[in-house]
């Protein structure tokens, strides 16, 4: 017997919190039936990049030998710290002795690549890696290690579809994943009077829910204008929606690209319209783009490289390399940017307040770049000297970046894309739906819009009945209770209310046709009820 639920009390909750209740319901359903519990509600990928991890764990063993070389007390379990002079040659000799172990070839090629591609001094590069993987020092510089930043920068330019010659140089801050980046950026924009409580911002929707939820917090109380990308426009911003950004009251535009939950990247035509708008009508507009899924779209181009002066970039390594637990991300800001220029133009009293805020870390606060203000603000300024992502994490980030830079045939990227595409095809086979291929689709998530498809296959009268008689959350609760399947409600992402988000990342290929059939069964039950009512 179906559970009676008052959905109204859940309407304000984040989809990620509603998911916990759905999991309990789906578990009970699975226990009572022959269904397997299928949680396609979370985007944690079920694959990992192996080569950089093999290199990481083997390199740690080398680093320990370097520690024992400078001081060794086996009885006490105590050793010293790695020393730079001659460390690259010692690594080469050590790798020859351990050449049969997975990761040895990766390490050797990584060091060679660093020297040839970046012009690194071999000893300095290897020592940074060895000292950092041991984790025996504070991060210095606190924003990001010298070699790690250069490697991550080169990787980011590839991932975002840019290059240093075209886009110039970006300063990077290594952070604890994309979520930390969001928190730090919001906080620092406010602290530096770039955004103020109650300001108007624009949000490209549908969007990852925290961008909506953080903006609504009492701390910020932003007035949000939603720039909507609908399925009718293949999840692209229409001219009418883009025109909203002409309003000078809008201080900033927040985008996830490719989208979450849609997985759709901004196409070339729409990107050009946004670029033209900023350059001709809104040169004062601040952009924040979160591009974690960009590596799943062929020939992806980010706003970061199209409009480097105006854009703050957020990137997380979590999805592409299967490393959500590592908490690896970067904030990127161009060396010449709107944020520094905006601060310089603040009224005298506000500049004096900022001087006071940062005087403890620099004798010339007004020369402090925005990227370094974000670092300081992330540790409430007073703890700036202990800021920075942990050094073992920065080593892992370096090795992930290097693995992609060395993969000139893009074997790993193609394999990741193929995984997602197979699962999308399987879901569509189970539904089935007539969905046309789209080169901008990352295929990491999918948004199934009941309203759109019922309007197409049944008609407007069916849609009106659905809206009057079915609560939007009923979709995900029916899937959990009747089919032991967990999906997220689209309304929480400001997607259409009668839609669901399915992740193609975290389940085996062969279950997605089952999910498709379950979604079809729920839709069919609504149609049957509607038709029965019509006959009366």
C-alpha positions in Angstrom: 0.0 0.0 0.0 1.4 3.4 -1.0 2.6 5.7 1.8 0.6 8.8 2.4 3.0 11.8 2.6 2.4 15.5 3.1 4.9 16.8 0.6 4.4 20.4 1.5 6.7 20.2 4.5 9.5 19.1 2.2 9.1 21.8 -0.4 11.8 24.1 1.0 14.4 21.3 1.6 17.4 20.8 -0.6 17.2 17.7 -3.0 20.3 16.4 -1.3 18.5 16.4 2.1 15.3 14.9 0.7 17.5 12.2 -0.8 18.1 10.8 2.7 14.4 10.2 3.2 14.2 8.6 -0.2 17.0 6.3 0.6 15.2 5.0 3.7 12.0 4.5 1.6 13.9 2.7 -1.2 15.7 0.4 1.3 12.4 -0.7 2.8 11.0 -1.2 -0.7 14.0 -3.3 -1.7 13.7 -5.5 1.4 10.0 -6.2 0.7 10.5 -6.9 -3.1 12.8 -8.4 -5.6 14.1 -5.0 -6.6 17.7 -4.0 -6.1 18.3 -0.6 -4.5 19.5 1.8 -7.2 20.7 5.1 -6.0 21.2 7.3 -9.0 20.7 10.4 -6.9 24.3 11.2 -6.2 27.0 12.2 -8.7 29.9 10.3 -7.2 31.5 8.4 -10.2 32.1 4.7 -9.9 35.4 4.8 -11.8 38.8 6.0 -10.8 42.0 7.1 -12.6 44.6 4.4 -11.7 47.9 5.6 -13.2 48.3 8.8 -11.1 47.2 6.9 -8.0 49.8 4.2 -8.6 52.4 6.9 -9.0 51.2 8.7 -5.8 51.4 5.7 -3.5 54.7 4.5 -4.9 56.3 7.9 -4.7 55.4 8.0 -1.1 57.7 5.1 -0.5 60.6 6.9 -2.2 59.9 10.0 -0.1 60.2 7.9 3.0 63.6 6.7 1.9 64.7 10.3 1.5 63.5 11.1 5.0 65.5 8.2 6.4 68.5 9.3 4.4 68.8 12.6 6.4 68.0 11.1 9.8 67.1 7.6 10.8 66.1 6.1 14.2 64.3 2.8 13.4 63.9 1.9 17.1 62.0 5.2 17.7 60.2 5.1 14.4 61.7 8.5 13.6 63.2 10.0 10.4 64.2 13.4 9.1 63.1 15.6 6.1 63.9 15.2 2.4 66.8 17.2 1.1 66.9 18.8 -2.3 70.4 18.5 -3.5 70.7 15.5 -5.9 67.2 14.2 -5.2 66.3 13.8 -8.9 69.2 11.5 -9.5 68.5 9.5 -6.4 64.9 9.1 -7.6 66.0 7.8 -11.0 68.3 5.2 -9.3 65.5 4.2 -6.9 63.0 3.8 -9.8 65.4 1.5 -11.7 65.4 -0.8 -8.7 61.6 -0.7 -8.5 60.8 -0.6 -12.2 58.6 -3.7 -11.9 56.2 -1.9 -9.5 53.0 -0.2 -10.9 53.6 3.5 -10.8 57.3 3.5 -11.5 57.0 4.3 -15.2 54.4 7.1 -14.5 56.8 8.8 -12.0 59.7 8.6 -14.4 57.7 10.1 -17.3 56.1 12.7 -15.0 59.5 14.1 -13.9 60.7 14.0 -17.5 57.6 15.8 -18.6 58.0 18.5 -15.9 61.6 19.2 -17.0 60.9 19.2 -20.8 57.4 20.8 -20.9 57.7 23.3 -18.1 61.4 23.8 -17.8 61.5 22.7 -14.2 64.7 22.2 -12.4 64.6 18.4 -11.7 65.8 18.6 -8.1 63.4 21.4 -7.2 60.4 19.6 -8.7 61.2 16.3 -7.2 61.9 17.8 -3.8 58.6 19.7 -3.9 56.8 16.4 -4.5 58.8 14.5 -1.9 58.5 17.0 0.9 54.9 17.6 0.1 53.8 14.0 0.0 55.3 13.5 3.4 53.4 16.5 4.6 56.1 17.7 7.0 55.7 21.5 6.2 53.1 24.2 5.9 52.0 25.0 2.4 54.5 27.6 1.0 53.4 29.7 -0.8 50.1 29.4 1.1 48.0 29.9 -2.1 49.6 27.0 -4.0 52.9 25.3 -4.4 55.1 26.8 -7.2 55.4 23.7 -9.4 51.9 22.5 -8.6 50.3 25.8 -9.7 52.1 25.7 -13.0 51.0 22.1 -13.7 47.4 22.8 -12.6 47.4 25.9 -14.8 48.4 24.0 -17.9 45.8 21.3 -17.1 43.1 23.9 -16.5 43.8 25.6 -19.8 43.3 22.2 -21.6 40.2 21.4 -19.6 38.6 24.9 -20.2 39.5 25.0 -23.9 42.0 27.8 -23.6 45.7 28.4 -23.8 48.1 30.8 -22.2 48.9 32.7 -25.4 45.3 33.4 -26.1 43.9 33.8 -22.6 46.9 35.0 -20.6 47.9 33.9 -17.2 45.6 32.9 -14.3 46.4 32.9 -10.6 45.2 29.7 -8.9 44.3 28.9 -5.4 44.2 25.2 -4.5 41.1 24.4 -2.3 39.2 21.6 -0.8 37.0 20.8 -3.8 34.5 23.0 -5.7 32.3 23.4 -2.6 35.0 25.1 -0.6 35.7 27.3 -3.6 32.1 28.4 -3.6 32.1 29.2 0.1 35.4 31.1 -0.1 34.4 33.2 -3.1 31.0 34.2 -1.7 32.6 35.2 1.6 35.4 37.2 0.0 33.2 39.0 -2.5 31.3 40.3 0.5 34.3 41.1 2.7 35.8 43.2 -0.1 32.6 45.2 -0.8 32.4 43.8 -4.3 29.0 42.4 -3.5 26.9 43.7 -0.6 24.0 42.3 1.3 20.8 42.6 -0.7 22.5 43.1 -4.1 20.9 41.7 -7.2 22.7 38.8 -8.9 21.8 36.5 -11.8 21.8 32.7 -11.6 21.8 30.5 -14.7 19.2 27.9 -14.0 18.7 25.0 -13.6 21.8 25.0 -11.4 23.5 23.0 -8.6 21.3 23.8 -5.6 23.9 25.4 -3.3 24.2 28.4 -5.6 20.5 29.1 -5.0 20.6 28.2 -1.3 23.8 30.2 -0.4 22.5 33.3 -2.2 19.3 33.1 0.0 21.1 32.9 3.3 20.7 35.8 5.7 24.5 36.5 5.4 24.0 37.5 1.7 20.2 38.0 1.1 20.9 38.5 -2.6 18.0 39.2 -4.9 18.3 36.6 -7.6 17.3 36.9 -11.2 17.0 33.5 -12.9 18.4 33.2 -16.4 16.6 30.1 -17.5 17.7 27.4 -20.0 14.7 25.3 -20.9 14.3 22.0 -22.6 12.3 23.7 -25.3 15.6 25.6 -26.1 17.7 22.4 -25.7 18.8 23.8 -22.3 20.4 26.9 -23.8 19.7 30.5 -22.8 17.3 32.2 -25.2 17.8 35.8 -26.4 15.0 37.0 -24.0 16.8 35.4 -21.0 20.2 36.8 -22.0 18.6 40.2 -22.3 17.9 40.2 -18.6 21.6 40.6 -18.0 21.5 44.1 -19.5 20.0 45.3 -16.3 22.8 47.3 -14.5 21.4 46.4 -11.1 22.7 42.8 -11.7 26.2 42.8 -10.2 27.2 39.2 -11.0 26.1 36.1 -13.0 26.7 32.7 -11.6 26.8 29.7 -14.0 27.5 26.0 -13.8 28.7 24.9 -17.3 28.0 22.2 -18.3 24.9 22.4 -16.2 23.8 20.4 -13.2 21.3 18.8 -13.4 21.1 19.1 -17.2 24.7 18.3 -18.2 24.3 20.6 -21.1 27.2 22.9 -22.0 26.6 26.4 -23.3 26.8 26.1 -27.1 29.0 28.2 -29.3 26.2 30.5 -30.5 24.9 31.2 -27.0 28.5 31.7 -25.7 29.1 34.3 -28.4 25.9 36.2 -27.3 27.1 36.2 -23.7 30.5 37.4 -24.8 29.1 40.1 -27.0 26.7 41.3 -24.2 29.6 41.6 -21.7 31.9 43.4 -24.1 29.4 45.8 -25.5 26.7 46.4 -22.8 27.9 45.0 -19.5 31.7 45.3 -19.2 31.1 45.7 -15.4 29.4 42.3 -15.0 31.2 39.8 -12.8 30.9 36.2 -13.9 31.4 33.1 -11.8 31.6 29.8 -13.8 31.8 26.3 -12.2 33.1 24.0 -14.9 33.6 20.7 -13.2 31.9 18.7 -16.1 33.7 20.5 -18.9 36.0 17.5 -19.5 33.0 15.4 -20.5 32.2 17.6 -23.5 34.3 17.5 -26.7 35.9 20.8 -27.6 34.5 22.5 -24.5 35.0 26.2 -24.1 34.6 28.0 -20.8 33.6 31.6 -20.0 36.9 31.7 -18.1 38.8 31.7 -21.4 36.3 33.6 -23.4 36.0 36.5 -20.9 39.0 36.1 -18.6 38.9 39.7 -17.3 35.4 39.3 -16.0 35.4 35.7 -14.8 36.1 33.8 -11.6 36.7 30.1 -12.5 35.9 27.2 -10.2 37.1 23.7 -11.1 37.0 20.4 -9.2 39.0 17.3 -10.1 36.4 15.1 -8.3 34.2 13.9 -11.1 36.7 13.4 -14.0 39.3 11.5 -11.9 36.9 9.8 -9.6 38.3 11.5 -6.5 35.4 13.2 -4.6 37.0 12.0 -1.4 40.3 13.7 -2.1 38.6 17.2 -2.0 40.6 18.7 -4.8 39.7 22.0 -6.6 41.0 25.3 -7.8 39.8 28.9 -8.0 41.2 30.7 -11.0 41.3 34.4 -11.5 43.1 36.2 -14.4 46.1 38.3 -13.5 44.3 41.3 -14.9 40.7 41.2 -13.6 37.6 43.1 -12.8 37.8 42.3 -9.1 41.1 44.0 -8.5 39.9 47.0 -10.5 36.6 47.2 -8.7 38.4 47.2 -5.3 40.7 50.0 -6.4 37.7 52.2 -7.3 35.9 51.7 -3.9 35.1 54.8 -1.9 37.9 56.0 0.5 36.1 54.9 3.7 35.7 51.4 2.3 39.3 51.2 1.2 40.4 52.3 4.6 38.3 49.5 6.2 39.9 47.0 3.9 43.4 48.4 4.7 42.6 47.7 8.4 41.3 44.2 7.5 44.5 43.1 5.7 47.2 45.2 7.4 48.3 42.3 9.5 49.5 40.3 6.5 50.9 43.1 4.2 52.4 46.6 4.5 50.6 47.6 1.3 47.0 46.2 1.6 45.8 48.0 -1.5 48.3 46.0 -3.6 46.9 42.7 -2.4 45.3 40.9 -5.3 41.8 39.4 -5.0 43.0 35.9 -5.3 45.3 36.4 -2.2 42.4 38.1 -0.4 40.4 35.0 -0.9 43.2 32.9 0.6 43.4 35.2 3.6 39.6 35.4 4.0 39.4 31.6 3.9 41.3 31.6 7.2 39.7 34.8 8.6 42.9 36.7 7.7 44.5 36.2 11.1 45.3 32.6 10.2 46.6 33.5 6.7 50.0 32.1 7.6 48.5 28.6 7.9 46.2 28.8 4.9 46.5 26.5 1.9 45.4 23.0 0.8 47.3 20.2 2.5 50.5 19.3 0.6 49.7 15.6 0.0 46.5 16.8 -1.7 48.5 19.2 -3.9 50.7 16.3 -4.9 47.7 14.2 -5.9 46.4 17.2 -7.8 49.7 17.5 -9.6 49.7 13.9 -10.6 46.1 13.9 -11.8 47.0 17.0 -13.9 50.2 15.4 -15.2 48.4 12.2 -16.2 46.1 14.1 -18.4 48.8 16.3 -19.9 50.9 13.2 -20.8 47.9 11.4 -22.3 48.2 13.0 -25.8 45.8 10.5 -27.4 43.2 11.3 -24.7 42.6 7.6 -24.1 41.3 8.3 -20.5 39.0 11.1 -21.6 37.4 9.0 -24.3 36.9 6.1 -21.9 35.1 8.4 -19.4 32.9 9.8 -22.1 32.1 6.3 -23.4 31.0 5.1 -19.9 28.5 8.0 -19.6 27.2 7.6 -23.2 26.6 3.8 -22.8 24.5 4.5 -19.7 22.5 7.3 -21.4 21.7 4.9 -24.3 20.7 2.2 -21.8 18.3 4.6 -20.0 16.7 5.8 -23.3 16.3 2.1 -24.4 14.3 1.5 -21.2 12.1 4.6 -21.4 12.1 4.9 -24.6 12.2 8.5 -25.7 13.0 10.2 -29.0 16.0 12.3 -28.0 18.2 13.8 -30.7 22.0 13.6 -30.2 23.6 16.8 -28.9 27.3 17.6 -29.0 27.0 19.8 -26.0 25.6 17.1 -23.7 28.2 16.0 -21.1 26.0 12.9 -20.3 27.1 13.0 -16.7 23.5 13.7 -15.5 20.2 13.7 -17.3 17.0 15.7 -16.6 13.8 13.9 -17.3 11.0 16.4 -17.6 7.7 14.7 -17.1 5.8 17.9 -18.1 7.7 18.3 -21.4 7.3 14.6 -22.5 3.7 14.3 -21.3 2.8 17.5 -23.2 4.6 16.0 -26.3 3.1 12.5 -26.2 -0.3 13.0 -24.5 -1.2 16.7 -24.6 -1.7 19.9 -22.8 -4.8 18.7 -20.9 -2.8 15.9 -19.4 -0.2 18.4 -18.2 -2.8 20.6 -16.6 -4.3 17.6 -14.8 -0.8 16.6 -13.6 -0.2 20.0 -12.1 -3.5 20.1 -10.4 -3.5 16.6 -8.9 0.1 15.4 -8.5 2.7 17.1 -6.2 6.1 17.3 -7.9 7.8 15.4 -5.2 5.4 12.5 -5.8 7.6 11.5 -8.7 10.7 10.7 -6.7 8.8 9.2 -3.8 6.9 6.8 -6.2 10.2 5.8 -7.7 11.7 5.1 -4.3 8.7 3.3 -2.8 7.5 1.3 -5.8 10.8 0.7 -7.6 13.6 1.1 -5.0 15.1 3.8 -7.2 16.5 7.1 -5.8 16.6 10.1 -8.1 16.6 13.8 -7.2 13.7 16.1 -7.7 14.4 18.7 -10.4 12.5 21.5 -8.7 15.2 21.9 -6.1 17.7 22.8 -8.9 15.2 25.3 -10.3 14.6 22.8 -13.1 11.0 22.2 -14.1 9.0 21.1 -11.0 7.8 17.8 -12.6 11.3 16.6 -13.5 13.9 14.4 -12.0 17.7 14.2 -12.1 19.4 10.9 -12.9 23.2 10.5 -12.5 24.9 8.4 -15.1 28.1 8.3 -13.1 27.6 6.1 -10.1 25.8 2.8 -11.2 26.8 -0.1 -13.4 25.8 0.1 -17.1 23.3 -2.7 -17.0 20.9 -1.0 -14.5 20.0 2.1 -16.4 17.5 0.4 -18.6 15.7 -0.7 -15.4 15.7 3.0 -14.3 14.2 4.0 -17.6 11.5 1.4 -17.3 10.7 2.5 -13.8 10.4 6.1 -14.8 8.1 5.1 -17.7 6.0 3.0 -15.3 5.5 6.0 -13.0 4.6 8.2 -15.9 2.2 5.5 -17.2 0.5 5.4 -13.9 -0.3 9.1 -14.1 -1.5 8.8 -17.6 -3.8 5.8 -16.7 -5.3 7.7 -13.8 -5.8 10.8 -16.0 -7.5 8.7 -18.7 -9.7 7.0 -16.1 -10.9 10.3 -14.8 -11.6 11.5 -18.3 -13.9 8.5 -19.0 -16.1 9.3 -16.0 
